[in-house]
Amino acid sequence: MKKLLKYLIIIFVALNLLIVISGKSWMYKAISITYLKGYSSSYIDDYIHFTANTIKDGNHQKWAIANDYNKAKLPDFIKPINDKLETVAFMVIINDSIQYEQYWYGYSADSMSNSFSMSKSWVATLIGVAIKEGKIKSIEQQVCDFLPDFCEGRNSELTIKDLLTMSSGLNWTEDYYNPIGQTAEAYYGSNLRELVSSLKVIETPGKVFKYHSSCTQLLTFVVEEATGKTISEYASEKLWQPMGAKHPALWNTNTEGGDEKGFCCINSNARDFARLGKLYMNHGNWNGKQLIDSSYVESATSIADLLDEKGNENTNYGYQFWMTNYKEMHIYYARGLWGQYVICIPEKDMIVVRLGRKFGAILEDGHHDDFYQFIDAALEMYP
């Protein structure tokens, strides 16, 4: 027993020395709120451990409720999938009316959880708003026009479009399980602006799709420089309030009063997340008010003309939205880690929202198998 205790003390001291010497002090936070709690990465309720800015709400605009609300039954095939992947919310909206919703594990229509990378689609939308307002000239404008300190070497080649389409060519590695990687540092660390500002363009931008959270974080800083407001303030003024969200949302920051983690971490509920789907399904118009130009919506939800990392034609990404052609329907969606989805199916005038703790296996086409399964469930309920 004494020998075991001695070894544990040695390991503890060695780990601490390694963290101190490497300068990765943010790992203490990762260890305390994630690894010591039995998780290997982030989880949908960990937002309570981070500081946040508020996306303020305004006058609540209630969702319309369909006459046959919750009359349909969940298909049998989706029930074990929900159990295995720990779905906490499933919602189907048709013609801007809620047809069906169900919650599990103590969650409800008012429960808050982390969007993870669904926030990327919100940031892209705010780029569209800023363009509509003339604060950004176009997606072809140089990033360095807004972030001059970032403008060194080949970074001057980078355009807003390159960031929107995840074709930046930056030296970033997206890895959700590496505890000492760039993604973990962005999530747990306190030097977010320094981290992404130190990145370098090492491949020609605008050519190859490589999914980088750093792209969205740079877009976040562009929005703030263009508007003179924090991303939370701008989101509140231009989206959250005009769209009548029921509750204020929290956007996690790297420090108290610091930078919002634009690449992730809007914390809200299924009904308010779904409002983004309604906005896009209605071509940027919200109940008679045009919040973003319809042309921007069209471009954002169309496949960007790029190659993937294998040299094949990009088939699944636009402006921070994922998309697929499934059952002869063009489908686009916001996607977050662990299977957070706001799925838009224009041919059916249908929005499918799923929130949960786990996601399914990733397929060769870049989508997860559960994504298709949730679509199948909604289409079986409402053919």
C-alpha positions as CSV (number, residue, x, y, z in Angstrom):
1,M,0.0,0.0,0.0
2,K,2.8,2.4,0.9
3,K,4.6,1.6,-2.4
4,L,1.4,2.3,-4.3
5,L,0.9,5.6,-2.5
6,K,4.5,6.5,-3.3
7,Y,4.0,5.8,-7.0
8,L,0.8,7.8,-7.1
9,I,2.5,10.8,-5.4
10,I,5.4,10.5,-8.0
11,I,2.9,10.4,-10.9
12,F,1.0,13.4,-9.4
13,V,4.1,15.5,-9.0
14,A,5.3,14.5,-12.5
15,L,2.0,15.5,-14.1
16,N,2.0,18.8,-12.3
17,L,5.6,19.5,-13.4
18,L,4.7,18.6,-17.0
19,I,1.8,21.0,-17.0
20,V,3.8,23.8,-15.5
21,I,6.8,23.3,-17.8
22,S,4.6,23.1,-20.9
23,G,2.7,26.2,-19.9
24,K,-0.6,24.4,-20.4
25,S,-2.1,25.5,-17.1
26,W,-5.6,25.4,-18.6
27,M,-5.3,21.6,-18.3
28,Y,-6.2,21.9,-14.6
29,K,-9.6,23.2,-15.6
30,A,-10.0,20.3,-18.0
31,I,-9.0,17.8,-15.4
32,S,-11.3,19.2,-12.7
33,I,-14.5,19.7,-14.7
34,T,-14.1,16.9,-17.3
35,Y,-11.7,14.1,-16.7
36,L,-12.2,13.8,-12.9
37,K,-16.0,13.6,-13.5
38,G,-15.5,10.6,-15.8
39,Y,-15.8,12.3,-19.2
40,S,-13.2,12.0,-22.0
41,S,-14.3,15.3,-23.5
42,S,-17.0,18.1,-23.2
43,Y,-20.6,17.3,-22.3
44,I,-23.9,19.2,-22.8
45,D,-24.2,20.4,-19.2
46,D,-20.6,21.6,-18.6
47,Y,-21.5,25.2,-19.4
48,I,-22.1,25.8,-15.7
49,H,-18.3,25.6,-15.1
50,F,-17.5,28.4,-17.5
51,T,-18.0,32.2,-17.4
52,A,-20.5,33.5,-20.0
53,N,-22.0,36.6,-21.5
54,T,-25.8,36.8,-21.9
55,I,-27.7,36.9,-25.2
56,K,-30.6,39.0,-24.0
57,D,-34.1,38.1,-24.9
58,G,-36.9,40.5,-25.7
59,N,-40.6,40.1,-26.3
60,H,-41.4,36.4,-26.6
61,Q,-43.0,35.2,-29.8
62,K,-44.6,31.8,-29.1
63,W,-44.3,29.0,-31.5
64,A,-47.5,28.0,-33.2
65,I,-48.7,24.6,-32.0
66,A,-50.2,22.2,-34.6
67,N,-53.8,21.0,-34.1
68,D,-52.5,17.4,-34.0
69,Y,-49.6,18.2,-31.6
70,N,-48.0,15.1,-30.2
71,K,-50.7,12.8,-31.8
72,A,-48.0,10.9,-33.8
73,K,-45.9,8.2,-32.1
74,L,-42.2,7.8,-32.2
75,P,-41.3,4.9,-34.6
76,D,-40.1,1.8,-32.8
77,F,-36.8,1.8,-34.5
78,I,-35.7,5.1,-33.0
79,K,-36.4,4.2,-29.4
80,P,-33.3,2.1,-28.8
81,I,-31.2,4.7,-30.6
82,N,-32.6,7.4,-28.3
83,D,-31.7,5.2,-25.3
84,K,-28.2,4.4,-26.5
85,L,-27.3,7.9,-27.5
86,E,-29.1,9.5,-24.6
87,T,-31.3,11.9,-26.5
88,V,-32.7,14.6,-24.3
89,A,-34.9,16.4,-26.8
90,F,-36.6,15.6,-30.1
91,M,-38.8,18.0,-32.0
92,V,-40.5,18.1,-35.4
93,I,-41.8,21.5,-36.8
94,I,-43.8,21.6,-40.0
95,N,-45.1,24.8,-41.6
96,D,-43.7,26.8,-38.7
97,S,-45.8,24.9,-36.2
98,I,-44.6,22.4,-33.6
99,Q,-46.0,19.0,-34.5
100,Y,-44.2,16.9,-32.0
101,E,-41.7,17.2,-29.1
102,Q,-40.5,14.9,-26.4
103,Y,-37.9,15.3,-23.7
104,W,-36.0,12.8,-21.6
105,Y,-33.7,12.6,-18.5
106,G,-35.4,15.5,-16.8
107,Y,-35.1,17.9,-19.7
108,S,-38.0,20.1,-20.9
109,A,-38.8,22.8,-23.4
110,D,-37.1,25.3,-21.1
111,S,-34.0,23.3,-20.3
112,M,-30.6,24.8,-21.2
113,S,-27.8,22.8,-22.8
114,N,-24.7,23.4,-24.9
115,S,-25.1,24.0,-28.7
116,F,-21.4,23.1,-29.3
117,S,-20.7,23.7,-33.0
118,M,-24.3,24.6,-33.9
119,S,-23.1,28.0,-32.8
120,K,-21.0,28.1,-36.0
121,S,-24.2,28.5,-38.0
122,W,-25.3,31.4,-35.7
123,V,-21.9,33.1,-36.3
124,A,-22.2,32.7,-40.0
125,T,-25.7,34.2,-39.8
126,L,-24.4,37.2,-38.0
127,I,-21.9,37.6,-40.9
128,G,-24.9,37.8,-43.2
129,V,-26.6,40.4,-41.0
130,A,-23.4,42.5,-41.0
131,I,-23.2,42.3,-44.8
132,K,-26.9,43.3,-45.0
133,E,-26.2,46.3,-42.8
134,G,-23.2,47.3,-44.8
135,K,-20.7,46.8,-42.0
136,I,-19.0,44.2,-44.0
137,K,-18.7,44.8,-47.8
138,S,-19.0,41.2,-48.9
139,I,-17.8,37.7,-48.2
140,E,-14.8,38.5,-50.5
141,Q,-13.5,41.1,-48.1
142,Q,-10.1,40.4,-46.6
143,V,-10.0,39.2,-43.0
144,C,-7.0,41.6,-42.4
145,D,-9.3,44.6,-43.0
146,F,-10.8,43.8,-39.6
147,L,-7.9,42.1,-37.9
148,P,-4.7,44.0,-38.9
149,D,-2.6,42.3,-36.2
150,F,-3.4,39.0,-37.8
151,C,-2.1,40.3,-41.2
152,E,1.3,38.7,-41.5
153,G,2.7,36.7,-44.4
154,R,0.2,34.6,-46.2
155,N,-2.5,35.5,-43.7
156,S,-3.2,38.5,-45.9
157,E,-4.6,36.1,-48.5
158,L,-7.5,35.1,-46.2
159,T,-11.0,36.2,-47.0
160,I,-14.2,36.0,-45.0
161,K,-15.5,33.4,-47.5
162,D,-12.5,31.2,-46.8
163,L,-13.4,31.2,-43.1
164,L,-17.1,30.6,-43.8
165,T,-16.4,27.6,-46.0
166,M,-13.7,26.1,-43.7
167,S,-11.0,26.5,-46.4
168,S,-8.6,28.7,-44.5
169,G,-5.4,26.7,-44.9
170,L,-4.5,27.6,-41.3
171,N,-2.2,25.4,-39.2
172,W,-5.0,24.1,-36.9
173,T,-5.8,20.5,-35.9
174,E,-9.4,19.7,-34.9
175,D,-9.3,17.0,-32.2
176,Y,-11.9,16.7,-29.4
177,Y,-10.0,14.0,-27.5
178,N,-6.5,15.3,-27.4
179,P,-6.2,16.9,-23.9
180,I,-3.2,19.1,-24.9
181,G,-4.3,20.0,-28.4
182,Q,-5.5,23.3,-29.9
183,T,-9.2,22.5,-29.6
184,A,-8.9,21.6,-26.0
185,E,-6.9,24.8,-25.3
186,A,-9.5,26.9,-27.1
187,Y,-12.3,25.2,-25.0
188,Y,-10.7,25.3,-21.6
189,G,-8.0,28.0,-21.9
190,S,-8.1,31.7,-21.1
191,N,-6.0,33.0,-24.1
192,L,-8.4,32.3,-27.0
193,R,-7.6,35.5,-29.0
194,E,-3.9,34.9,-28.6
195,L,-4.3,31.2,-29.7
196,V,-6.1,31.9,-33.0
197,S,-4.2,35.1,-33.7
198,S,-1.0,33.2,-33.7
199,L,-2.1,30.9,-36.5
200,K,-0.5,30.9,-39.9
201,V,-1.9,30.2,-43.4
202,I,0.2,27.3,-44.6
203,E,-1.9,26.1,-47.5
204,T,-3.6,28.2,-50.3
205,P,-7.0,29.4,-48.9
206,G,-10.2,28.8,-50.7
207,K,-9.2,25.4,-52.2
208,V,-9.6,22.6,-49.7
209,F,-12.3,22.0,-47.0
210,K,-10.8,21.3,-43.6
211,Y,-13.1,21.7,-40.6
212,H,-11.4,24.1,-38.2
213,S,-13.0,25.7,-35.2
214,S,-10.4,28.5,-35.5
215,C,-12.2,29.7,-38.7
216,T,-15.4,30.4,-36.7
217,Q,-13.5,32.1,-33.9
218,L,-11.8,34.4,-36.4
219,L,-15.3,35.2,-37.9
220,T,-16.4,36.0,-34.4
221,F,-13.7,38.6,-34.0
222,V,-14.5,39.9,-37.5
223,V,-18.1,40.5,-36.5
224,E,-17.1,42.3,-33.4
225,E,-14.6,44.6,-35.2
226,A,-17.1,45.3,-37.9
227,T,-20.0,46.2,-35.6
228,G,-18.2,47.5,-32.5
229,K,-20.2,45.1,-30.3
230,T,-19.6,41.8,-28.7
231,I,-20.9,38.8,-30.6
232,S,-23.4,38.2,-27.7
233,E,-24.7,41.8,-28.0
234,Y,-25.0,41.6,-31.7
235,A,-26.7,38.2,-31.6
236,S,-29.2,39.6,-29.1
237,E,-30.0,42.7,-31.1
238,K,-30.1,41.2,-34.5
239,L,-31.4,37.7,-34.0
240,W,-32.4,36.6,-30.4
241,Q,-34.8,39.5,-29.8
242,P,-36.2,39.9,-33.3
243,M,-36.9,36.2,-33.4
244,G,-38.7,36.3,-30.1
245,A,-36.6,33.8,-28.2
246,K,-38.4,32.7,-25.0
247,H,-35.3,32.7,-22.7
248,P,-32.0,34.6,-22.6
249,A,-29.1,32.4,-23.7
250,L,-25.6,32.1,-22.3
251,W,-22.5,32.3,-24.6
252,N,-19.5,30.9,-22.8
253,T,-16.4,33.0,-22.6
254,N,-12.8,32.2,-22.0
255,T,-12.6,34.5,-18.9
256,E,-15.0,36.7,-17.0
257,G,-15.8,39.5,-19.4
258,G,-13.6,38.0,-22.0
259,D,-14.1,36.6,-25.5
260,E,-17.0,34.5,-26.4
261,K,-16.1,31.0,-27.7
262,G,-17.8,31.6,-31.1
263,F,-16.8,28.2,-32.3
264,C,-19.1,26.6,-29.8
265,C,-21.0,27.1,-26.6
266,I,-24.3,28.9,-27.0
267,N,-26.4,27.5,-24.2
268,S,-30.2,27.4,-24.8
269,N,-33.1,25.1,-25.4
270,A,-34.6,23.1,-28.3
271,R,-37.4,25.6,-29.1
272,D,-35.1,28.6,-29.2
273,F,-32.4,26.8,-31.2
274,A,-35.1,25.8,-33.7
275,R,-35.7,29.5,-34.5
276,L,-32.6,29.5,-36.7
277,G,-34.1,26.8,-38.8
278,K,-37.3,28.8,-39.2
279,L,-35.3,31.8,-40.3
280,Y,-33.5,29.9,-43.0
281,M,-36.5,28.0,-44.1
282,N,-38.2,31.3,-44.7
283,H,-35.3,32.7,-46.7
284,G,-34.0,35.0,-44.0
285,N,-37.4,36.5,-43.3
286,W,-38.8,36.4,-39.8
287,N,-42.6,37.1,-39.6
288,G,-42.3,39.8,-42.3
289,K,-38.9,41.3,-41.3
290,Q,-35.9,40.4,-43.5
291,L,-33.1,39.7,-41.0
292,I,-30.6,38.4,-43.6
293,D,-30.7,38.6,-47.4
294,S,-32.3,35.7,-49.2
295,S,-29.3,35.5,-51.5
296,Y,-27.0,35.0,-48.5
297,V,-29.3,32.2,-47.2
298,E,-29.1,30.5,-50.6
299,S,-25.3,30.7,-50.7
300,A,-24.9,29.6,-47.1
301,T,-27.0,26.5,-47.7
302,S,-25.4,25.5,-51.0
303,I,-22.4,23.3,-51.3
304,A,-19.2,25.4,-51.5
305,D,-17.0,24.8,-54.6
306,L,-14.1,23.1,-52.9
307,L,-12.2,19.9,-52.7
308,D,-12.1,17.7,-49.6
309,E,-8.9,16.5,-48.0
310,K,-8.8,13.4,-50.2
311,G,-9.0,15.5,-53.4
312,N,-12.6,14.8,-54.1
313,E,-15.3,17.3,-54.7
314,N,-16.8,18.8,-51.5
315,T,-20.4,17.5,-51.1
316,N,-21.4,18.4,-47.6
317,Y,-20.6,22.0,-46.5
318,G,-21.6,25.6,-47.2
319,Y,-21.2,28.6,-45.0
320,Q,-20.9,26.9,-41.6
321,F,-23.9,24.6,-42.4
322,W,-23.7,21.0,-43.3
323,M,-25.8,19.5,-46.1
324,T,-26.7,16.4,-47.9
325,N,-28.9,15.1,-50.7
326,Y,-31.0,12.4,-49.0
327,K,-34.0,10.6,-50.5
328,E,-33.8,13.1,-53.4
329,M,-34.2,16.0,-51.0
330,H,-31.7,18.8,-50.4
331,I,-31.2,18.9,-46.6
332,Y,-29.0,21.4,-44.6
333,Y,-28.4,21.6,-40.9
334,A,-26.5,23.1,-38.0
335,R,-24.5,20.4,-36.2
336,G,-22.9,20.3,-32.8
337,L,-20.7,17.8,-31.0
338,W,-22.5,14.8,-29.5
339,G,-25.4,15.1,-32.0
340,Q,-26.9,18.5,-31.5
341,Y,-28.9,19.1,-34.7
342,V,-31.2,21.7,-36.2
343,I,-32.1,20.0,-39.5
344,C,-34.0,21.8,-42.3
345,I,-35.9,19.8,-45.0
346,P,-37.3,22.5,-47.4
347,E,-39.2,20.0,-49.6
348,K,-41.2,18.9,-46.5
349,D,-41.3,22.4,-44.9
350,M,-39.9,20.5,-41.9
351,I,-37.4,21.3,-39.2
352,V,-36.1,18.4,-37.0
353,V,-34.3,19.3,-33.7
354,R,-32.4,16.7,-31.7
355,L,-30.3,17.4,-28.6
356,G,-28.4,14.7,-26.7
357,R,-25.4,13.4,-24.9
358,K,-23.9,11.1,-27.6
359,F,-23.8,10.8,-31.3
360,G,-23.6,7.8,-33.7
361,A,-20.8,6.6,-35.9
362,I,-19.4,9.0,-38.5
363,L,-19.9,7.8,-42.1
364,E,-17.7,8.1,-45.2
365,D,-19.9,11.0,-46.4
366,G,-18.9,13.1,-43.3
367,H,-22.3,12.7,-41.6
368,H,-23.2,10.6,-38.6
369,D,-25.6,7.7,-38.9
370,D,-27.9,9.0,-36.2
371,F,-28.4,12.2,-38.3
372,Y,-30.1,10.1,-40.9
373,Q,-31.9,8.0,-38.4
374,F,-33.5,11.1,-36.8
375,I,-34.6,12.3,-40.2
376,D,-36.1,8.8,-41.0
377,A,-38.0,8.9,-37.7
378,A,-39.5,12.4,-38.5
379,L,-40.4,11.3,-42.1
380,E,-42.1,8.1,-40.8
381,M,-44.1,10.1,-38.3
382,Y,-45.0,12.8,-40.9
383,P,-44.7,11.3,-44.4
